[in-house]
Amino acid sequence: MSAPPEAPSHALIVGAGLAGAATALALVQRGWSVTLLDAENGPAQRASALPVGMLSPHVTRAPTPMSRLSALGVDDMRAELARSLRPGAGWQPCEVDNLGHDPGRWPAAMVRPAALVQAWLNEAAATGRLSLRCGCAVARLRHTEAGWQALARDGQTLVSAPVAVAAAAWGSLALLEATDPALAGAPLPLRPVLGQMSLGPLEGPPLAERPQRDNGVFVPRYQDSGLPPAWPDTVWAMGSTYERGMETRTLSEQAHRRNAESLDALCRPAATQLRQALDEGRLLGWVDVRCASLDRVPLIGAVPDVPALRRLMAEAGHRRGRLTVDQVPRLPGLYVFAALGSRGLTLSHWGAQDLARQISREPDPLPPDLRRAIDPARFAWKTERRQPVALTAEA
């Protein structure tokens, strides 16, 4: 771990799920004080409340930004799980059979994300430098000479800090658009993705030797005393669905049946059991909204200053094609960590450490092409480069 900055400062973070909690810990470890705000009545109440998620590699025939990031993130998260949680208390190591593209058997882990979030928050709180404030909905951020203010819907200032981080998953888009309307649309093309999981109590032996993955993941057995009180400690699970553009958090029979159709290709007896439980009213379910970007790669870094970028492009004229994404002006002290999609477990800890290095101005170990791939300014940069060059009298 790098040494803390010479003058540790204060950061406010919006969102107490995987991304926000991991970022809070990463900054606290560097000597920062952090105020973590969340609209819900506790941490990990939205997408990070997934009952059981799968940490596994993202396998592709040729390297892609996401496969390269996943390779970094999976190894990092496996080490972090072993450090933060006891096996059987929020996570279980396993293997997963990948039955889709590039089939194979891969090291993996079954994880209840909320257990990891709580472990991170406990560790950060033990330093005395974390203030967690739940039930605090942030409507927008306001820039001042001293930094950023988190404002409630009635305009009340909830907290002020030199640095602010939007880590509220799909909620990050509304927050940033309210902060700077120029960020609406193409500059930050984030999308909601609804996911529904189907679960049931495990009665008898598991119907598969290990988890199976293709269009969704089938978990034949997961045991965890931290599951919702009304649920059994041992369940099987299938999901989640991936419904782009949907954000209605209501369990639906249609989504359960889509999970059954996906499960047919993985384990037909389990699919039969799912349908029977649904027909008999015994099927459990969970649903929430994930956040994905237009290119399905996360956003980790400083937020672009779109009006300043447009002025820069106008001044560059025909030379605008030479401007690189790292030259995009930024809103000072404002960062975003979002669009993890279905890779929250893979990328939350690694991404938080990366963001904390950026905020603390530590040396950057990431290859330049991967840095550009996750730069939140990449969309605004591409959009403005495509705009026609304004003709002048001199031209």
C-alpha positions as CSV (number, residue, x, y, z in Angstrom):
1,M,0.0,0.0,0.0
2,S,1.3,3.4,-0.9
3,A,1.9,6.0,1.8
4,P,-1.0,8.3,2.6
5,P,-1.0,11.8,1.0
6,E,1.0,14.4,2.9
7,A,-2.2,16.2,3.9
8,P,-5.1,13.7,4.1
9,S,-8.3,15.3,3.1
10,H,-12.1,14.6,3.2
11,A,-14.2,12.9,0.5
12,L,-17.9,12.4,0.2
13,I,-19.2,9.3,-1.5
14,V,-22.8,8.8,-2.7
15,G,-23.8,5.1,-2.6
16,A,-23.1,2.5,0.0
17,G,-23.1,-0.6,-2.2
18,L,-20.1,-2.6,-3.4
19,A,-18.5,0.4,-5.3
20,G,-19.1,3.0,-2.6
21,A,-18.0,0.8,0.3
22,A,-14.9,-0.4,-1.4
23,T,-14.0,3.2,-2.3
24,A,-14.5,4.4,1.2
25,L,-12.2,1.7,2.5
26,A,-9.6,2.4,-0.1
27,L,-9.5,6.1,0.8
28,V,-9.5,5.5,4.5
29,Q,-6.6,3.2,4.1
30,R,-4.7,6.2,2.5
31,G,-5.5,8.5,5.4
32,W,-8.6,10.2,4.1
33,S,-11.7,10.9,6.1
34,V,-14.9,9.8,4.3
35,T,-18.5,10.6,4.6
36,L,-20.6,7.9,2.9
37,L,-24.2,8.8,2.0
38,D,-27.0,6.4,0.9
39,A,-30.6,7.0,0.3
40,E,-31.7,3.6,1.7
41,N,-32.0,2.7,5.4
42,G,-28.8,0.7,5.4
43,P,-25.8,-0.2,3.2
44,A,-26.1,-2.7,0.4
45,Q,-29.8,-2.4,0.0
46,R,-30.1,-2.2,-3.8
47,A,-28.1,-4.2,-6.4
48,S,-25.5,-5.1,-3.9
49,A,-28.3,-7.0,-1.9
50,L,-28.1,-9.8,-4.4
51,P,-28.5,-13.0,-2.3
52,V,-25.7,-14.9,-4.0
53,G,-23.4,-13.7,-6.9
54,M,-20.7,-15.5,-8.8
55,L,-17.1,-14.3,-9.0
56,S,-15.6,-16.0,-12.1
57,P,-13.4,-15.1,-15.1
58,H,-14.7,-13.3,-18.1
59,V,-13.3,-15.6,-20.9
60,T,-13.0,-14.4,-24.5
61,R,-11.2,-15.9,-27.4
62,A,-9.1,-12.7,-27.9
63,P,-8.3,-10.2,-25.1
64,T,-10.8,-7.4,-24.7
65,P,-10.7,-4.5,-22.2
66,M,-13.3,-6.3,-20.1
67,S,-11.5,-9.6,-20.1
68,R,-8.3,-7.9,-19.2
69,L,-9.9,-5.9,-16.4
70,S,-11.6,-9.1,-15.2
71,A,-8.4,-10.9,-15.0
72,L,-7.0,-8.2,-12.7
73,G,-10.3,-8.0,-10.8
74,V,-10.9,-11.7,-10.2
75,D,-7.4,-12.4,-8.7
76,D,-7.7,-9.2,-6.6
77,M,-11.2,-10.2,-5.3
78,R,-10.2,-13.7,-4.5
79,A,-7.5,-12.4,-2.3
80,E,-9.8,-9.8,-0.8
81,L,-12.5,-12.4,0.1
82,A,-9.9,-14.5,1.9
83,R,-8.7,-11.4,3.8
84,S,-12.1,-10.0,4.7
85,L,-14.5,-12.9,5.2
86,R,-14.4,-16.5,6.6
87,P,-15.4,-19.2,4.0
88,G,-19.0,-20.0,4.8
89,A,-19.7,-16.6,6.3
90,G,-20.7,-14.7,3.2
91,W,-18.7,-16.5,0.6
92,Q,-17.7,-20.0,-0.6
93,P,-14.8,-20.9,-3.0
94,C,-15.9,-23.2,-5.8
95,E,-15.4,-24.0,-9.5
96,V,-17.9,-23.1,-12.3
97,D,-18.5,-25.0,-15.5
98,N,-18.7,-22.5,-18.4
99,L,-21.0,-24.0,-21.0
100,G,-21.3,-21.2,-23.4
101,H,-18.5,-19.6,-25.5
102,D,-15.0,-21.0,-24.7
103,P,-16.3,-23.8,-22.4
104,G,-14.2,-24.9,-19.5
105,R,-14.0,-25.2,-15.8
106,W,-12.8,-22.2,-13.9
107,P,-11.9,-21.3,-10.3
108,A,-14.8,-19.2,-8.9
109,A,-16.5,-18.1,-5.7
110,M,-20.1,-17.8,-4.6
111,V,-20.5,-14.5,-2.7
112,R,-23.2,-12.6,-0.8
113,P,-22.2,-9.1,-1.6
114,A,-23.8,-7.5,1.4
115,A,-21.5,-9.5,3.7
116,L,-18.5,-8.1,1.9
117,V,-19.8,-4.5,2.0
118,Q,-20.4,-4.8,5.8
119,A,-16.9,-6.2,6.3
120,W,-15.4,-3.2,4.4
121,L,-17.5,-0.7,6.3
122,N,-16.6,-2.3,9.6
123,E,-12.9,-2.1,8.8
124,A,-13.1,1.5,7.6
125,A,-15.2,2.5,10.7
126,A,-12.6,1.0,13.0
127,T,-10.2,3.7,11.9
128,G,-12.5,6.5,13.1
129,R,-12.3,8.1,9.7
130,L,-15.6,6.9,8.2
131,S,-19.0,8.5,8.8
132,L,-21.8,6.4,7.3
133,R,-25.1,8.3,6.9
134,C,-28.0,6.2,5.6
135,G,-31.4,7.5,4.8
136,C,-29.7,10.5,3.2
137,A,-30.9,10.9,-0.4
138,V,-28.6,13.2,-2.4
139,A,-30.5,15.1,-5.2
140,R,-27.4,16.8,-6.7
141,L,-23.9,18.0,-6.0
142,R,-23.0,21.7,-6.0
143,H,-19.5,23.0,-6.7
144,T,-18.1,25.7,-4.5
145,E,-14.7,27.3,-4.0
146,A,-14.1,24.8,-1.2
147,G,-15.1,21.7,-3.2
148,W,-18.5,19.9,-3.4
149,Q,-21.7,20.0,-1.4
150,A,-24.2,17.1,-1.3
151,L,-27.6,18.6,-1.5
152,A,-30.9,17.1,-0.4
153,R,-34.1,17.5,-2.4
154,D,-35.1,20.5,-0.3
155,G,-31.7,22.2,-1.1
156,Q,-30.3,21.5,2.4
157,T,-26.5,20.8,2.5
158,L,-25.9,17.3,3.8
159,V,-22.1,17.4,3.8
160,S,-19.3,19.3,2.1
161,A,-15.9,18.0,1.0
162,P,-13.1,18.9,-1.4
163,V,-13.7,15.6,-3.3
164,A,-17.0,13.9,-4.3
165,V,-17.5,10.4,-5.8
166,A,-20.7,9.2,-7.4
167,A,-20.9,5.5,-6.7
168,A,-24.6,5.0,-6.7
169,A,-24.8,2.5,-9.7
170,W,-27.8,3.5,-11.9
171,G,-28.6,6.4,-9.5
172,S,-25.3,7.9,-10.4
173,L,-26.6,9.1,-13.8
174,A,-29.5,11.2,-12.3
175,L,-27.1,12.5,-9.7
176,L,-24.6,13.7,-12.2
177,E,-27.1,15.0,-14.7
178,A,-28.7,17.1,-11.9
179,T,-25.2,18.3,-10.9
180,D,-24.3,19.3,-14.5
181,P,-27.1,19.1,-17.2
182,A,-24.3,19.1,-19.9
183,L,-23.6,15.5,-18.8
184,A,-27.0,14.3,-20.0
185,G,-27.2,12.0,-23.0
186,A,-24.1,11.1,-25.0
187,P,-21.5,12.4,-22.5
188,L,-22.5,9.7,-20.0
189,P,-24.5,7.0,-21.8
190,L,-25.5,4.8,-18.9
191,R,-28.3,2.3,-19.1
192,P,-30.4,0.4,-16.5
193,V,-30.4,-3.4,-16.6
194,L,-33.0,-5.2,-14.6
195,G,-32.0,-8.5,-13.1
196,Q,-34.3,-11.1,-11.5
197,M,-33.0,-14.2,-9.6
198,S,-35.1,-17.3,-8.9
199,L,-34.4,-19.2,-5.8
200,G,-35.7,-22.1,-3.8
201,P,-34.9,-24.1,-0.6
202,L,-32.6,-27.0,-1.3
203,E,-34.4,-30.2,-0.4
204,G,-32.2,-33.2,-0.9
205,P,-28.9,-33.3,-2.6
206,P,-27.8,-30.6,-5.2
207,L,-28.9,-31.3,-8.7
208,A,-25.4,-30.5,-10.1
209,E,-21.9,-31.1,-8.8
210,R,-20.9,-27.4,-9.2
211,P,-22.3,-24.1,-10.5
212,Q,-23.1,-24.0,-14.2
213,R,-22.9,-20.8,-16.4
214,D,-24.2,-20.0,-19.8
215,N,-27.1,-17.5,-20.1
216,G,-27.1,-16.9,-16.4
217,V,-25.6,-18.9,-13.6
218,F,-27.1,-21.9,-11.8
219,V,-26.0,-22.3,-8.2
220,P,-27.0,-25.8,-7.2
221,R,-26.3,-25.2,-3.5
222,Y,-25.5,-22.1,-1.4
223,Q,-25.5,-22.1,2.4
224,D,-25.4,-18.8,4.3
225,S,-27.0,-17.8,7.6
226,G,-27.0,-14.2,6.4
227,L,-29.8,-14.7,3.8
228,P,-33.1,-12.9,4.4
229,P,-34.8,-14.1,7.7
230,A,-37.8,-15.6,6.0
231,W,-35.6,-17.7,3.7
232,P,-33.9,-21.0,4.5
233,D,-30.1,-21.0,5.1
234,T,-29.5,-23.4,2.1
235,V,-30.9,-22.6,-1.3
236,W,-30.4,-23.2,-5.0
237,A,-30.5,-20.2,-7.3
238,M,-30.7,-19.3,-11.0
239,G,-30.2,-15.9,-12.7
240,S,-30.1,-13.2,-13.1
241,T,-32.0,-12.1,-16.1
242,Y,-30.5,-9.2,-18.1
243,E,-33.3,-6.8,-19.2
244,R,-31.8,-3.7,-20.8
245,G,-33.7,-0.5,-20.3
246,M,-35.9,-1.9,-17.6
247,E,-35.9,-0.4,-14.1
248,T,-39.2,-1.6,-12.5
249,R,-38.2,-3.4,-9.4
250,T,-41.1,-5.9,-9.3
251,L,-40.8,-9.6,-9.3
252,S,-42.5,-11.1,-12.4
253,E,-43.6,-14.5,-13.4
254,Q,-42.3,-13.9,-16.9
255,A,-38.7,-13.3,-15.6
256,H,-38.9,-16.5,-13.5
257,R,-39.9,-18.4,-16.6
258,R,-37.1,-16.9,-18.6
259,N,-34.7,-18.1,-15.9
260,A,-36.3,-21.6,-16.3
261,E,-35.7,-21.5,-20.0
262,S,-32.0,-20.6,-19.5
263,L,-31.8,-23.3,-16.8
264,D,-33.1,-25.9,-19.4
265,A,-29.7,-25.7,-21.1
266,L,-27.8,-26.1,-17.9
267,C,-29.7,-28.6,-15.8
268,R,-33.1,-29.8,-17.0
269,P,-34.1,-31.4,-13.7
270,A,-33.4,-28.1,-11.9
271,A,-35.5,-26.2,-14.5
272,T,-38.4,-28.7,-13.9
273,Q,-38.1,-28.0,-10.1
274,L,-38.1,-24.2,-10.8
275,R,-41.3,-24.4,-12.8
276,Q,-43.0,-26.7,-10.3
277,A,-42.1,-24.3,-7.4
278,L,-43.4,-21.4,-9.4
279,D,-46.7,-23.1,-10.2
280,E,-47.1,-24.1,-6.5
281,G,-46.3,-20.6,-5.2
282,R,-43.1,-21.7,-3.4
283,L,-40.5,-20.0,-5.6
284,L,-38.4,-17.2,-4.0
285,G,-37.1,-14.3,-6.0
286,W,-35.0,-11.2,-5.9
287,V,-34.9,-8.3,-8.3
288,D,-33.0,-5.0,-8.7
289,V,-31.4,-2.7,-11.3
290,R,-27.8,-2.8,-12.4
291,C,-26.0,-0.1,-14.3
292,A,-24.1,-0.6,-17.6
293,S,-22.4,1.7,-20.0
294,L,-22.9,1.9,-23.8
295,D,-19.7,-0.1,-24.4
296,R,-20.3,-2.3,-21.3
297,V,-17.0,-1.2,-19.7
298,P,-17.1,0.6,-16.3
299,L,-16.5,4.2,-15.6
300,I,-13.7,4.8,-13.1
301,G,-12.2,8.3,-12.8
302,A,-12.7,12.0,-13.1
303,V,-16.0,13.4,-14.6
304,P,-15.6,15.4,-17.8
305,D,-16.3,19.1,-17.9
306,V,-18.3,19.0,-21.1
307,P,-18.7,22.8,-21.8
308,A,-14.9,23.2,-21.3
309,L,-14.3,20.3,-23.6
310,R,-16.5,21.9,-26.3
311,R,-14.6,25.1,-26.0
312,L,-11.3,23.2,-26.3
313,M,-12.5,21.4,-29.4
314,A,-13.7,24.6,-31.0
315,E,-10.3,26.3,-30.4
316,A,-8.5,23.2,-31.8
317,G,-10.6,23.4,-35.0
318,H,-9.1,21.0,-37.6
319,R,-6.6,19.8,-35.0
320,R,-9.3,18.4,-32.8
321,G,-8.5,14.9,-34.0
322,R,-5.1,15.2,-32.3
323,L,-6.6,15.7,-28.8
324,T,-6.6,12.6,-26.7
325,V,-9.0,11.6,-24.0
326,D,-6.6,12.3,-21.2
327,Q,-6.6,16.0,-22.3
328,V,-10.3,16.3,-21.7
329,P,-11.0,19.0,-19.0
330,R,-12.5,17.7,-15.8
331,L,-14.9,19.0,-13.2
332,P,-12.3,19.5,-10.3
333,G,-12.6,17.0,-7.5
334,L,-15.6,15.1,-9.0
335,Y,-15.3,11.4,-9.7
336,V,-17.6,8.5,-10.8
337,F,-17.3,4.8,-10.1
338,A,-20.3,3.1,-11.9
339,A,-21.5,0.9,-14.7
340,L,-20.1,-2.3,-13.3
341,G,-23.0,-4.2,-14.9
342,S,-22.8,-7.9,-13.9
343,R,-19.2,-7.5,-12.8
344,G,-19.6,-5.8,-9.5
345,L,-18.0,-8.6,-7.5
346,T,-15.1,-8.8,-10.0
347,L,-14.3,-5.1,-10.3
348,S,-15.5,-3.3,-7.1
349,H,-12.4,-3.8,-5.0
350,W,-9.9,-3.5,-7.8
351,G,-11.7,-0.4,-9.2
352,A,-11.9,1.3,-5.8
353,Q,-8.2,0.9,-5.3
354,D,-7.6,2.3,-8.8
355,L,-9.9,5.3,-8.1
356,A,-8.3,6.0,-4.8
357,R,-4.9,6.0,-6.5
358,Q,-6.2,8.6,-9.0
359,I,-7.7,10.7,-6.2
360,S,-4.6,10.5,-4.1
361,R,-2.4,11.3,-7.2
362,E,-0.4,8.1,-6.9
363,P,1.6,6.6,-9.8
364,D,-0.6,4.9,-12.4
365,P,0.2,1.2,-12.9
366,L,-2.5,0.7,-15.5
367,P,-1.5,0.4,-19.2
368,P,-2.6,3.5,-21.2
369,D,-5.1,1.7,-23.3
370,L,-6.9,0.2,-20.3
371,R,-6.8,3.7,-18.7
372,R,-8.5,5.1,-21.7
373,A,-11.0,2.2,-21.8
374,I,-12.4,3.0,-18.3
375,D,-12.0,6.8,-18.5
376,P,-15.4,8.4,-17.8
377,A,-14.6,11.1,-20.4
378,R,-14.3,8.7,-23.3
379,F,-17.9,9.1,-24.5
380,A,-17.8,12.9,-24.4
381,W,-14.5,12.9,-26.2
382,K,-15.7,10.7,-29.0
383,T,-18.9,12.7,-29.4
384,E,-17.2,16.0,-29.6
385,R,-14.5,14.8,-32.0
386,R,-17.3,13.8,-34.4
387,Q,-18.9,17.2,-34.5
388,P,-18.3,19.2,-37.7
389,V,-15.6,21.8,-37.5
390,A,-17.2,25.3,-37.5
391,L,-16.1,27.4,-40.5
392,T,-14.6,30.8,-39.9
393,A,-14.1,33.8,-42.1
394,E,-10.4,33.0,-42.2
395,A,-11.0,29.4,-43.3
